[in-house]
């Protein structure tokens, strides 16, 4: 429990800091005064003022904020602060400041994935760990400990490649080249259709031969240049998966029961920390991408909602009516609180009541 809590604090603290740092640096770059930079909300636990900015650590670590001079149209400012006001900047510059937070989260994830690729990613080999009884592989004579070296003439050495080639075969018989006790032989296996859940929690049907992965892993590490390429691939794949998942939740294709909150984050962070540094860093990168993308949703009170307001102002030449903004932000607050309540409920049902 202690490891889970500490791991969650480390992960959330770093990701919140990265997010708010984006807002802070771009605000400073465009000459906007910053009154406060806070990790967390609520009462201050620690505060130190450097120049005009007070740096704070606050009681509730589920977010943070950068308080800029003149964030609202109705703020009354001294004459000397007029040019340093956030609202005095052009809509495009305000959009850059707002978008910097989510973009920093995405860039941070990319950098973490580059580091992960250089440290090395443990990858399962194509060695069979278990052959399920009365399944196609068992009927074809395969045994635990066999190593698959090719499928339909295509060389394989990793479990992911093996699973992908079988899945792509659309259920047609596959020719496997197998090594057992130093001897190589070929065998034809006719997959059967299996129903299971994918990464998005959807029930899918795909071909399977009834084998389980072994505990044999190899560490795949690459140099800095290759890591840049691999890191971009990992970042893109996780980003694409997150966008698809969010879209499916909104359309009802994925149950809202899959949404998790702080308890799920703490448990997962603790589990990954126990497993190893690479897994912990990968989880942090995944969460950073989620944080960045969710903040870009066009929901008032989130960064994406503010981007919509400023884009409207840039197109029309007039800021969104103050009353309309207040109403929209109240709606956004209700939606955000509702989402947090749902996440807490799912966490309690899943981990404390054992319903998940």
C-alpha positions as CSV (number, residue, x, y, z in Angstrom):
1,X,0.0,0.0,0.0
2,X,2.8,2.4,0.9
3,X,4.6,1.7,-2.3
4,X,1.4,2.3,-4.3
5,X,0.7,5.6,-2.6
6,X,4.3,6.8,-3.0
7,X,4.4,5.7,-6.6
8,X,1.2,7.5,-7.4
9,X,2.5,10.7,-5.7
10,X,5.7,10.5,-7.8
11,X,3.9,9.9,-11.0
12,X,1.1,12.5,-10.5
13,X,3.6,15.0,-9.1
14,X,5.9,14.8,-12.1
15,X,3.1,14.8,-14.7
16,X,1.3,17.8,-13.1
17,X,4.6,19.7,-12.8
18,X,5.4,19.0,-16.5
19,X,1.9,20.2,-17.5
20,X,2.0,23.4,-15.5
21,X,5.6,24.1,-16.6
22,X,4.3,24.3,-20.1
23,X,1.8,27.0,-19.2
24,X,4.4,28.8,-17.1
25,X,7.2,28.8,-19.6
26,X,5.0,30.0,-22.5
27,X,3.4,32.6,-20.3
28,X,6.9,34.0,-19.4
29,X,8.0,33.8,-23.1
30,X,5.1,36.0,-24.2
31,X,5.6,38.4,-21.3
32,X,2.7,37.5,-19.1
33,X,3.1,37.9,-15.4
34,X,2.7,34.8,-13.3
35,X,1.5,35.3,-9.7
36,X,1.5,31.6,-8.6
37,X,2.7,28.2,-9.7
38,X,1.1,25.4,-7.6
39,X,1.4,21.7,-7.5
40,X,-2.0,20.6,-6.1
41,X,-5.1,22.5,-5.1
42,X,-6.5,23.8,-1.8
43,X,-4.5,24.9,1.3
44,X,-0.8,25.6,0.9
45,X,1.5,23.1,2.5
46,X,4.6,25.0,1.4
47,X,5.2,28.2,-0.4
48,X,8.2,30.3,-1.5
49,X,8.2,33.5,-3.4
50,X,10.8,34.0,-6.0
51,X,10.5,37.3,-7.9
52,X,6.8,38.0,-8.6
53,X,5.9,34.3,-8.5
54,X,4.9,32.3,-5.5
55,X,5.7,28.6,-5.9
56,X,3.4,26.4,-3.9
57,X,2.8,22.8,-2.9
58,X,-0.9,22.4,-2.0
59,X,-2.9,19.8,-0.1
60,X,-4.7,18.0,-2.8
61,X,-2.3,16.5,-5.4
62,X,-4.9,15.8,-8.1
63,X,-4.0,18.8,-10.2
64,X,-2.2,22.1,-10.2
65,X,-2.4,25.6,-11.7
66,X,-0.5,28.6,-12.9
67,X,-2.2,31.9,-11.9
68,X,-1.4,34.6,-14.4
69,X,-2.0,38.3,-14.2
70,X,-5.2,39.4,-15.8
71,X,-6.6,35.9,-16.7
72,X,-10.2,37.3,-16.8
73,X,-11.6,40.2,-18.8
74,X,-13.1,41.8,-15.7
75,X,-9.9,41.7,-13.6
76,X,-8.9,45.2,-12.4
77,X,-5.2,45.7,-12.9
78,X,-2.7,48.5,-12.0
79,X,-1.6,50.4,-15.0
80,X,1.9,49.0,-14.9
81,X,0.5,45.4,-15.3
82,X,-1.7,46.2,-18.3
83,X,0.8,45.0,-20.9
84,X,1.7,41.9,-18.8
85,X,-1.9,40.8,-18.6
86,X,-2.9,37.4,-20.1
87,X,-6.0,38.8,-21.7
88,X,-4.0,41.7,-23.2
89,X,-2.2,39.2,-25.5
90,X,-3.5,38.2,-28.9
91,X,-5.8,35.2,-29.0
92,X,-3.2,33.2,-30.8
93,X,-0.6,33.8,-28.1
94,X,-3.2,32.9,-25.4
95,X,-3.9,29.7,-27.3
96,X,-0.2,28.9,-27.4
97,X,0.0,29.4,-23.6
98,X,-3.0,27.2,-23.0
99,X,-2.0,24.4,-25.4
100,X,1.6,24.3,-24.0
101,X,0.5,22.3,-20.9
102,X,-1.0,19.3,-22.8
103,X,1.7,19.5,-25.4
104,X,4.4,19.3,-22.7
105,X,2.7,16.1,-21.5
106,X,2.9,14.6,-24.9
107,X,6.5,15.6,-25.4
108,X,7.4,14.3,-22.0
109,X,5.9,10.9,-22.8
110,X,7.9,10.9,-26.0
111,X,11.2,11.6,-24.1
112,X,10.3,8.9,-21.6
113,X,9.7,6.3,-24.3
114,X,13.0,7.2,-25.9
115,X,14.7,6.5,-22.5
116,X,12.7,3.3,-22.1
117,X,13.9,2.1,-25.6
118,X,17.5,2.8,-24.6
119,X,17.2,1.0,-21.2
120,X,15.7,-2.0,-22.9
121,X,12.2,-3.4,-23.1
122,X,11.7,-7.0,-21.9
123,X,10.0,-9.0,-24.7
124,X,8.7,-12.5,-24.6
125,X,10.3,-15.0,-27.0
126,X,8.4,-17.4,-29.3
127,X,8.9,-20.2,-26.8
128,X,5.7,-22.0,-25.8
129,X,5.1,-22.0,-22.1
130,X,1.9,-24.1,-22.0
131,X,-0.2,-26.0,-24.5
132,X,-3.9,-25.9,-23.6
133,X,-5.7,-29.3,-23.5
134,X,-7.9,-30.2,-26.4
135,X,-6.9,-27.1,-28.4
136,X,-5.5,-27.1,-32.0
137,X,-1.9,-26.9,-30.8
138,X,-2.3,-29.9,-28.5
139,X,-4.1,-31.9,-31.3
140,X,-1.2,-31.1,-33.6
141,X,1.3,-32.5,-31.1
142,X,2.9,-29.3,-29.9
143,X,4.4,-29.3,-26.3
144,X,5.5,-26.8,-23.7
145,X,9.1,-25.8,-24.3
146,X,8.7,-25.9,-28.1
147,X,10.1,-22.8,-29.9
148,X,8.3,-21.6,-33.0
149,X,10.8,-20.2,-35.5
150,X,8.6,-19.5,-38.4
151,X,4.9,-19.3,-39.5
152,X,4.0,-19.9,-43.1
153,X,7.7,-19.3,-44.0
154,X,7.9,-16.0,-42.1
155,X,10.7,-16.0,-39.4
156,X,9.5,-15.3,-35.8
157,X,11.4,-14.9,-32.6
158,X,9.0,-12.9,-30.5
159,X,5.7,-13.8,-29.0
160,X,4.0,-10.7,-30.4
161,X,5.0,-11.7,-33.9
162,X,3.7,-15.2,-33.4
163,X,0.3,-14.0,-32.1
164,X,0.0,-11.4,-34.8
165,X,0.7,-13.8,-37.7
166,X,-1.8,-16.3,-36.4
167,X,-4.4,-13.6,-35.9
168,X,-3.9,-12.2,-39.4
169,X,-4.4,-15.7,-40.8
170,X,-8.2,-15.3,-40.6
171,X,-8.5,-18.9,-39.1
172,X,-6.8,-20.6,-42.1
173,X,-4.4,-23.5,-41.3
174,X,-0.8,-22.3,-40.6
175,X,2.5,-24.1,-41.1
176,X,4.7,-23.8,-38.1
177,X,8.5,-24.5,-38.0
178,X,9.3,-25.7,-34.5
179,X,12.5,-26.5,-32.6
180,X,12.3,-29.2,-29.8
181,X,15.4,-30.5,-28.0
182,X,17.6,-29.2,-30.8
183,X,15.6,-30.8,-33.6
184,X,13.6,-28.9,-36.2
185,X,10.3,-30.1,-37.6
186,X,7.2,-28.7,-39.3
187,X,3.6,-29.0,-38.2
188,X,0.3,-27.7,-39.6
189,X,-2.2,-26.3,-37.1
190,X,-5.8,-25.3,-37.8
191,X,-6.7,-22.4,-35.5
192,X,-10.1,-22.1,-33.9
193,X,-12.0,-18.9,-33.2
194,X,-11.7,-17.6,-29.7
195,X,-13.7,-14.8,-27.9
196,X,-11.7,-12.5,-25.6
197,X,-11.4,-8.9,-24.6
198,X,-8.9,-6.6,-26.3
199,X,-7.0,-3.6,-24.9
200,X,-10.0,-1.4,-25.1
201,X,-12.2,-3.8,-23.1
202,X,-14.2,-4.8,-26.2
203,X,-15.2,-8.4,-26.8
204,X,-13.6,-9.6,-30.1
205,X,-13.3,-13.0,-31.9
206,X,-10.0,-14.0,-33.4
207,X,-8.1,-17.1,-34.4
208,X,-6.1,-18.9,-31.7
209,X,-4.2,-22.2,-31.5
210,X,-4.3,-22.7,-27.7
211,X,-0.8,-21.9,-26.5
212,X,0.4,-19.7,-23.7
213,X,3.5,-17.5,-23.5
214,X,6.5,-18.8,-21.6
215,X,8.5,-16.8,-18.9
216,X,11.5,-16.5,-21.3
217,X,12.2,-12.9,-22.1
218,X,14.9,-11.0,-23.9
219,X,15.8,-7.3,-23.3
220,X,15.6,-5.3,-26.5
221,X,17.6,-2.1,-26.3
222,X,18.6,0.3,-29.1
223,X,20.9,3.2,-29.5
224,X,19.9,6.9,-29.2
225,X,19.0,7.4,-32.9
226,X,16.9,4.2,-33.2
227,X,15.3,5.1,-29.8
228,X,14.1,8.4,-31.3
229,X,12.3,6.4,-34.0
230,X,11.0,3.7,-31.7
231,X,10.0,6.3,-29.1
232,X,7.9,8.1,-31.7
233,X,6.2,4.8,-32.7
234,X,5.3,4.1,-29.1
235,X,4.0,7.6,-28.5
236,X,1.9,7.5,-31.7
237,X,0.5,4.1,-30.9
238,X,-0.5,5.0,-27.3
239,X,-1.9,8.4,-28.5
240,X,-4.0,6.6,-31.2
241,X,-5.2,4.0,-28.8
242,X,-6.2,6.7,-26.2
243,X,-8.1,8.7,-28.8
244,X,-10.0,5.6,-30.1
245,X,-10.8,4.6,-26.5
246,X,-12.2,8.0,-25.5
247,X,-14.3,8.1,-28.7
248,X,-15.7,4.6,-28.0
249,X,-16.6,5.6,-24.4
250,X,-18.5,8.6,-25.7
251,X,-20.3,6.5,-28.3
252,X,-21.1,3.8,-25.7
253,X,-19.0,1.1,-27.5
254,X,-16.9,0.8,-24.3
255,X,-18.5,0.7,-20.9
256,X,-17.8,3.7,-18.5
257,X,-17.0,1.0,-16.0
258,X,-13.5,1.0,-17.5
259,X,-12.9,4.6,-16.3
260,X,-10.6,4.6,-13.3
261,X,-9.6,7.2,-10.7
262,X,-6.9,7.8,-8.1
263,X,-7.1,4.4,-6.5
264,X,-6.6,2.7,-9.9
265,X,-3.7,5.0,-10.7
266,X,-2.1,4.3,-7.3
267,X,-2.5,0.5,-7.6
268,X,-1.2,0.4,-11.1
269,X,1.7,2.7,-10.3
270,X,2.6,0.5,-7.3
271,X,2.4,-2.7,-9.4
272,X,4.6,-1.2,-12.2
273,X,7.1,0.1,-9.6
274,X,7.4,-3.4,-8.2
275,X,7.8,-5.0,-11.6
276,X,10.7,-2.7,-12.6
277,X,11.9,0.7,-13.8
278,X,11.0,0.2,-17.5
279,X,7.4,-0.7,-16.6
280,X,7.1,2.2,-14.2
281,X,8.4,4.7,-16.8
282,X,6.2,3.2,-19.5
283,X,3.1,3.6,-17.2
284,X,4.1,7.2,-16.5
285,X,4.4,7.9,-20.2
286,X,1.0,6.4,-20.9
287,X,-0.6,8.4,-18.2
288,X,1.1,11.6,-19.4
289,X,-0.4,11.0,-22.9
290,X,-3.8,10.5,-21.3
291,X,-3.5,13.6,-19.3
292,X,-2.4,15.7,-22.3
293,X,-5.2,14.4,-24.6
294,X,-8.0,14.6,-22.0
295,X,-7.0,18.2,-21.3
296,X,-7.5,19.0,-25.0
297,X,-11.1,17.9,-25.0
298,X,-13.3,20.9,-25.9
299,X,-14.9,21.0,-22.4
300,X,-15.2,24.3,-20.6
301,X,-12.8,24.5,-17.6
302,X,-10.3,22.2,-19.3
303,X,-7.6,23.6,-21.6
304,X,-9.5,22.5,-24.7
305,X,-12.5,24.5,-23.6
306,X,-10.3,27.7,-23.3
307,X,-8.8,26.9,-26.7
308,X,-12.3,26.9,-28.2
309,X,-13.1,30.3,-26.6
310,X,-9.9,31.9,-27.9
311,X,-10.3,30.4,-31.4
312,X,-13.8,31.9,-31.5
313,X,-12.3,35.3,-30.6
314,X,-9.6,34.9,-33.2
315,X,-12.1,34.2,-35.9
316,X,-14.8,36.7,-35.0
317,X,-12.6,39.5,-33.5
318,X,-14.7,39.5,-30.3
319,X,-14.2,37.6,-27.1
320,X,-16.9,35.2,-25.9
321,X,-19.5,36.9,-23.8
322,X,-18.6,36.9,-20.1
323,X,-22.0,35.5,-19.1
324,X,-21.8,32.8,-21.7
325,X,-18.3,31.8,-20.5
326,X,-19.4,31.6,-16.9
327,X,-22.4,29.4,-17.8
328,X,-20.1,27.2,-20.0
329,X,-17.6,26.9,-17.3
330,X,-20.3,25.9,-14.7
331,X,-21.4,23.2,-17.1
332,X,-17.9,22.1,-17.6
333,X,-17.4,22.0,-13.8
334,X,-20.4,19.8,-13.4
335,X,-19.2,17.4,-16.1
336,X,-15.7,17.3,-14.5
337,X,-17.1,16.6,-11.0
338,X,-19.4,14.0,-12.5
339,X,-16.5,12.3,-14.2
340,X,-14.5,12.3,-10.9
341,X,-17.4,10.9,-9.0
342,X,-17.8,8.1,-11.6
343,X,-14.1,7.4,-11.4
344,X,-14.1,7.2,-7.6
345,X,-17.2,5.0,-7.7
346,X,-15.6,2.6,-10.2
347,X,-12.4,2.5,-8.0
348,X,-14.4,1.6,-4.9
349,X,-16.5,-1.0,-6.7
350,X,-13.4,-2.5,-8.3
351,X,-10.9,-2.6,-5.5
352,X,-12.8,-2.2,-2.2
353,X,-16.0,-4.1,-3.0
354,X,-14.5,-6.5,-5.5
355,X,-17.1,-6.0,-8.2
356,X,-14.6,-5.4,-11.0
